[in-house]
Amino acid sequence: MARSSIVVLTGTGICPDGGIMAAHDGDSLWERQLLEEVTVPMAYRQDPLRVQGFYNARRRRLADLEPTAAHLALVRLEAAWPGDFLLVTANVDDLHERAGSRAPIHLFGELLKARCTECHHVHPWAEDLDFSSCCPSCATLGQLRPHLVWYGEPPLEMERIHAALAQCSCFLALGTPGHLHPAAGFLEDVPPLARTLVVSTGPGEEASGFQEHRAGPADSEVADLVAELLAAHGS
């Protein structure tokens, strides 16, 4: 290939405390109970305020999180990579953007955006959502929901992702199980001669199908990998 093309997929393993959607010690009982419910559209239709309350709490917590060394390492890779670079994340936080990543694709949406169920426009949204929230586009009240992909809804920008995977020379899955989707599904689109590598951060995670598998703390593993990639390409 004339240009080295790299696609990076990131998961919650690169995030502090396992990601914004994970259960944390400070969670109330209702938050823990909601963890398995809030990604189901039916729960939102039945009790939108309850679901909105869960995401409002997550949105407020996100302001206290900071990008990790893994996020910063990927910014260095993107800035210095001599070919095409696409960053795809399964995370709904904005830590990649705050670290300096240019335009990551959020496969499952973004917590800091809201989508109007009336006019379908998507807007930046850092405040709480409730029945008094007004859509900036159509001025309808109470029809804004988190811009997130729930079960049964299609992931975002898949056509663009599939196209990048089909022509990439390197696919990296970082902080996400290699044997589960989306990593396993993405692997099916990668050319046979492309390099494939997964960095797992959880115990006992499999990496079936990937040529290379590294395990350990995301910060050090991703930083080391980025240094190797850039050194190999003279960057």
Contacts in CASP RR format, 6 or more apart in sequence:
PFRMAT RR
TARGET T0000
AUTHOR 0000-0000-0000
METHOD contacts of the structure
MODEL  1
MARSSIVVLTGTGICPDGGIMAAHDGDSLWERQLLEEVTVPMAYRQDPLR
VQGFYNARRRRLADLEPTAAHLALVRLEAAWPGDFLLVTANVDDLHERAG
SRAPIHLFGELLKARCTECHHVHPWAEDLDFSSCCPSCATLGQLRPHLVW
YGEPPLEMERIHAALAQCSCFLALGTPGHLHPAAGFLEDVPPLARTLVVS
TGPGEEASGFQEHRAGPADSEVADLVAELLAAHGS
1 167 0 8 1.000
1 169 0 8 1.000
3 82 0 8 1.000
3 83 0 8 1.000
3 84 0 8 1.000
4 81 0 8 1.000
4 82 0 8 1.000
4 83 0 8 1.000
4 84 0 8 1.000
4 169 0 8 1.000
4 170 0 8 1.000
4 233 0 8 1.000
5 83 0 8 1.000
5 84 0 8 1.000
5 85 0 8 1.000
5 86 0 8 1.000
5 164 0 8 1.000
5 167 0 8 1.000
5 168 0 8 1.000
5 169 0 8 1.000
5 170 0 8 1.000
6 77 0 8 1.000
6 81 0 8 1.000
6 83 0 8 1.000
6 84 0 8 1.000
6 85 0 8 1.000
6 86 0 8 1.000
6 168 0 8 1.000
6 169 0 8 1.000
6 170 0 8 1.000
6 171 0 8 1.000
6 172 0 8 1.000
6 229 0 8 1.000
7 86 0 8 1.000
7 88 0 8 1.000
7 161 0 8 1.000
7 164 0 8 1.000
7 165 0 8 1.000
7 168 0 8 1.000
7 170 0 8 1.000
7 171 0 8 1.000
7 172 0 8 1.000
7 186 0 8 1.000
7 190 0 8 1.000
8 74 0 8 1.000
8 77 0 8 1.000
8 85 0 8 1.000
8 86 0 8 1.000
8 87 0 8 1.000
8 88 0 8 1.000
8 171 0 8 1.000
8 172 0 8 1.000
8 174 0 8 1.000
9 88 0 8 1.000
9 89 0 8 1.000
9 90 0 8 1.000
9 171 0 8 1.000
9 172 0 8 1.000
9 173 0 8 1.000
9 174 0 8 1.000
9 176 0 8 1.000
9 182 0 8 1.000
9 183 0 8 1.000
9 186 0 8 1.000
10 70 0 8 1.000
10 74 0 8 1.000
10 87 0 8 1.000
10 88 0 8 1.000
10 89 0 8 1.000
10 90 0 8 1.000
10 91 0 8 1.000
10 96 0 8 1.000
10 174 0 8 1.000
10 175 0 8 1.000
10 176 0 8 1.000
11 89 0 8 1.000
11 90 0 8 1.000
11 91 0 8 1.000
11 174 0 8 1.000
11 175 0 8 1.000
11 176 0 8 1.000
12 18 0 8 1.000
12 19 0 8 1.000
12 21 0 8 1.000
12 22 0 8 1.000
12 90 0 8 1.000
12 91 0 8 1.000
12 175 0 8 1.000
12 176 0 8 1.000
13 19 0 8 1.000
13 174 0 8 1.000
13 175 0 8 1.000
13 176 0 8 1.000
13 201 0 8 1.000
13 202 0 8 1.000
13 218 0 8 1.000
14 68 0 8 1.000
14 70 0 8 1.000
14 71 0 8 1.000
14 91 0 8 1.000
14 174 0 8 1.000
14 175 0 8 1.000
14 201 0 8 1.000
14 218 0 8 1.000
14 222 0 8 1.000
15 65 0 8 1.000
15 68 0 8 1.000
15 91 0 8 1.000
15 93 0 8 1.000
15 95 0 8 1.000
16 65 0 8 1.000
16 66 0 8 1.000
16 68 0 8 1.000
17 24 0 8 1.000
17 65 0 8 1.000
19 91 0 8 1.000
19 93 0 8 1.000
20 58 0 8 1.000
20 61 0 8 1.000
20 62 0 8 1.000
20 65 0 8 1.000
20 91 0 8 1.000
20 92 0 8 1.000
20 93 0 8 1.000
20 111 0 8 1.000
21 35 0 8 1.000
21 58 0 8 1.000
21 92 0 8 1.000
23 31 0 8 1.000
23 32 0 8 1.000
23 35 0 8 1.000
31 54 0 8 1.000
31 57 0 8 1.000
34 50 0 8 1.000
34 51 0 8 1.000
34 54 0 8 1.000
37 43 0 8 1.000
37 51 0 8 1.000
38 44 0 8 1.000
38 51 0 8 1.000
38 54 0 8 1.000
38 55 0 8 1.000
39 148 0 8 1.000
39 150 0 8 1.000
39 151 0 8 1.000
40 150 0 8 1.000
40 151 0 8 1.000
41 150 0 8 1.000
41 151 0 8 1.000
41 152 0 8 1.000
41 153 0 8 1.000
43 50 0 8 1.000
43 51 0 8 1.000
44 51 0 8 1.000
44 145 0 8 1.000
44 150 0 8 1.000
48 131 0 8 1.000
48 145 0 8 1.000
49 130 0 8 1.000
49 131 0 8 1.000
52 128 0 8 1.000
52 129 0 8 1.000
52 130 0 8 1.000
52 145 0 8 1.000
52 146 0 8 1.000
53 128 0 8 1.000
53 129 0 8 1.000
53 130 0 8 1.000
55 111 0 8 1.000
55 129 0 8 1.000
55 146 0 8 1.000
55 148 0 8 1.000
56 128 0 8 1.000
56 129 0 8 1.000
56 130 0 8 1.000
58 111 0 8 1.000
59 111 0 8 1.000
59 112 0 8 1.000
59 126 0 8 1.000
59 127 0 8 1.000
59 128 0 8 1.000
60 128 0 8 1.000
62 93 0 8 1.000
62 94 0 8 1.000
62 111 0 8 1.000
62 112 0 8 1.000
63 126 0 8 1.000
65 93 0 8 1.000
65 95 0 8 1.000
66 95 0 8 1.000
66 98 0 8 1.000
67 95 0 8 1.000
67 96 0 8 1.000
67 98 0 8 1.000
67 99 0 8 1.000
67 100 0 8 1.000
68 95 0 8 1.000
68 218 0 8 1.000
68 219 0 8 1.000
69 219 0 8 1.000
69 220 0 8 1.000
69 222 0 8 1.000
69 223 0 8 1.000
70 174 0 8 1.000
70 218 0 8 1.000
70 219 0 8 1.000
70 221 0 8 1.000
70 222 0 8 1.000
70 223 0 8 1.000
71 95 0 8 1.000
71 96 0 8 1.000
71 98 0 8 1.000
71 99 0 8 1.000
71 101 0 8 1.000
72 99 0 8 1.000
73 219 0 8 1.000
73 222 0 8 1.000
73 223 0 8 1.000
73 225 0 8 1.000
73 226 0 8 1.000
74 87 0 8 1.000
74 96 0 8 1.000
74 99 0 8 1.000
74 101 0 8 1.000
74 174 0 8 1.000
74 222 0 8 1.000
74 226 0 8 1.000
75 99 0 8 1.000
75 100 0 8 1.000
75 101 0 8 1.000
76 226 0 8 1.000
76 230 0 8 1.000
77 85 0 8 1.000
77 226 0 8 1.000
77 229 0 8 1.000
77 230 0 8 1.000
78 85 0 8 1.000
78 87 0 8 1.000
78 101 0 8 1.000
78 102 0 8 1.000
80 230 0 8 1.000
80 235 0 8 1.000
81 229 0 8 1.000
81 230 0 8 1.000
81 233 0 8 1.000
81 235 0 8 1.000
82 233 0 8 1.000
82 234 0 8 1.000
82 235 0 8 1.000
84 164 0 8 1.000
84 168 0 8 1.000
86 105 0 8 1.000
86 161 0 8 1.000
86 164 0 8 1.000
86 168 0 8 1.000
87 96 0 8 1.000
87 101 0 8 1.000
87 103 0 8 1.000
87 104 0 8 1.000
87 105 0 8 1.000
88 104 0 8 1.000
88 105 0 8 1.000
88 107 0 8 1.000
88 161 0 8 1.000
88 182 0 8 1.000
88 186 0 8 1.000
89 96 0 8 1.000
89 104 0 8 1.000
89 105 0 8 1.000
89 106 0 8 1.000
89 107 0 8 1.000
90 107 0 8 1.000
90 108 0 8 1.000
90 176 0 8 1.000
90 182 0 8 1.000
91 106 0 8 1.000
91 108 0 8 1.000
92 106 0 8 1.000
92 108 0 8 1.000
92 109 0 8 1.000
92 110 0 8 1.000
92 111 0 8 1.000
92 148 0 8 1.000
93 111 0 8 1.000
94 110 0 8 1.000
94 111 0 8 1.000
94 112 0 8 1.000
96 104 0 8 1.000
97 104 0 8 1.000
105 156 0 8 1.000
105 157 0 8 1.000
105 160 0 8 1.000
105 161 0 8 1.000
106 156 0 8 1.000
107 149 0 8 1.000
107 155 0 8 1.000
107 156 0 8 1.000
107 157 0 8 1.000
107 161 0 8 1.000
107 182 0 8 1.000
108 148 0 8 1.000
108 149 0 8 1.000
108 155 0 8 1.000
108 156 0 8 1.000
109 147 0 8 1.000
109 148 0 8 1.000
109 149 0 8 1.000
109 156 0 8 1.000
110 147 0 8 1.000
110 148 0 8 1.000
111 146 0 8 1.000
111 148 0 8 1.000
112 124 0 8 1.000
112 125 0 8 1.000
112 126 0 8 1.000
113 122 0 8 1.000
113 123 0 8 1.000
113 124 0 8 1.000
113 125 0 8 1.000
113 146 0 8 1.000
113 147 0 8 1.000
114 122 0 8 1.000
114 123 0 8 1.000
114 125 0 8 1.000
114 129 0 8 1.000
114 133 0 8 1.000
114 144 0 8 1.000
114 145 0 8 1.000
114 146 0 8 1.000
114 147 0 8 1.000
115 121 0 8 1.000
115 122 0 8 1.000
115 123 0 8 1.000
115 144 0 8 1.000
115 145 0 8 1.000
115 146 0 8 1.000
115 147 0 8 1.000
116 122 0 8 1.000
116 123 0 8 1.000
116 135 0 8 1.000
116 137 0 8 1.000
116 138 0 8 1.000
116 140 0 8 1.000
116 143 0 8 1.000
116 144 0 8 1.000
117 143 0 8 1.000
117 144 0 8 1.000
117 145 0 8 1.000
118 135 0 8 1.000
118 138 0 8 1.000
118 140 0 8 1.000
118 143 0 8 1.000
119 135 0 8 1.000
119 137 0 8 1.000
119 138 0 8 1.000
119 140 0 8 1.000
121 135 0 8 1.000
121 136 0 8 1.000
121 137 0 8 1.000
121 138 0 8 1.000
122 147 0 8 1.000
123 135 0 8 1.000
123 136 0 8 1.000
123 137 0 8 1.000
123 144 0 8 1.000
125 144 0 8 1.000
125 147 0 8 1.000
127 133 0 8 1.000
129 144 0 8 1.000
129 145 0 8 1.000
129 146 0 8 1.000
130 142 0 8 1.000
131 141 0 8 1.000
131 142 0 8 1.000
132 141 0 8 1.000
132 142 0 8 1.000
133 141 0 8 1.000
133 142 0 8 1.000
133 144 0 8 1.000
134 140 0 8 1.000
134 141 0 8 1.000
134 142 0 8 1.000
134 144 0 8 1.000
135 141 0 8 1.000
135 142 0 8 1.000
135 143 0 8 1.000
135 144 0 8 1.000
149 155 0 8 1.000
149 156 0 8 1.000
155 182 0 8 1.000
161 186 0 8 1.000
162 189 0 8 1.000
165 171 0 8 1.000
165 186 0 8 1.000
165 189 0 8 1.000
165 190 0 8 1.000
166 189 0 8 1.000
166 190 0 8 1.000
166 191 0 8 1.000
167 191 0 8 1.000
168 190 0 8 1.000
168 191 0 8 1.000
168 194 0 8 1.000
169 191 0 8 1.000
169 193 0 8 1.000
169 194 0 8 1.000
169 195 0 8 1.000
170 194 0 8 1.000
170 195 0 8 1.000
170 196 0 8 1.000
170 197 0 8 1.000
170 229 0 8 1.000
171 186 0 8 1.000
171 187 0 8 1.000
171 190 0 8 1.000
171 194 0 8 1.000
171 195 0 8 1.000
171 196 0 8 1.000
171 197 0 8 1.000
172 196 0 8 1.000
172 197 0 8 1.000
172 198 0 8 1.000
172 199 0 8 1.000
172 225 0 8 1.000
173 183 0 8 1.000
173 186 0 8 1.000
173 187 0 8 1.000
173 196 0 8 1.000
173 197 0 8 1.000
173 198 0 8 1.000
173 199 0 8 1.000
173 210 0 8 1.000
174 198 0 8 1.000
174 199 0 8 1.000
174 218 0 8 1.000
174 221 0 8 1.000
174 222 0 8 1.000
174 225 0 8 1.000
175 198 0 8 1.000
175 199 0 8 1.000
175 200 0 8 1.000
175 201 0 8 1.000
175 218 0 8 1.000
176 182 0 8 1.000
176 183 0 8 1.000
176 198 0 8 1.000
176 200 0 8 1.000
177 183 0 8 1.000
177 200 0 8 1.000
177 205 0 8 1.000
177 206 0 8 1.000
178 184 0 8 1.000
178 187 0 8 1.000
178 198 0 8 1.000
178 200 0 8 1.000
178 205 0 8 1.000
178 206 0 8 1.000
178 207 0 8 1.000
178 208 0 8 1.000
178 209 0 8 1.000
178 210 0 8 1.000
179 205 0 8 1.000
179 206 0 8 1.000
179 207 0 8 1.000
179 208 0 8 1.000
179 209 0 8 1.000
183 198 0 8 1.000
184 208 0 8 1.000
184 209 0 8 1.000
187 196 0 8 1.000
187 209 0 8 1.000
187 210 0 8 1.000
190 196 0 8 1.000
195 211 0 8 1.000
195 212 0 8 1.000
196 209 0 8 1.000
196 210 0 8 1.000
196 211 0 8 1.000
196 212 0 8 1.000
197 210 0 8 1.000
197 211 0 8 1.000
197 212 0 8 1.000
197 213 0 8 1.000
197 214 0 8 1.000
197 225 0 8 1.000
198 207 0 8 1.000
198 210 0 8 1.000
198 212 0 8 1.000
198 213 0 8 1.000
198 214 0 8 1.000
199 214 0 8 1.000
199 215 0 8 1.000
199 216 0 8 1.000
199 218 0 8 1.000
199 221 0 8 1.000
199 222 0 8 1.000
199 225 0 8 1.000
200 207 0 8 1.000
200 213 0 8 1.000
200 214 0 8 1.000
200 215 0 8 1.000
200 216 0 8 1.000
201 215 0 8 1.000
201 216 0 8 1.000
201 217 0 8 1.000
201 218 0 8 1.000
201 221 0 8 1.000
202 215 0 8 1.000
202 216 0 8 1.000
205 215 0 8 1.000
207 213 0 8 1.000
214 221 0 8 1.000
214 225 0 8 1.000
215 221 0 8 1.000
END
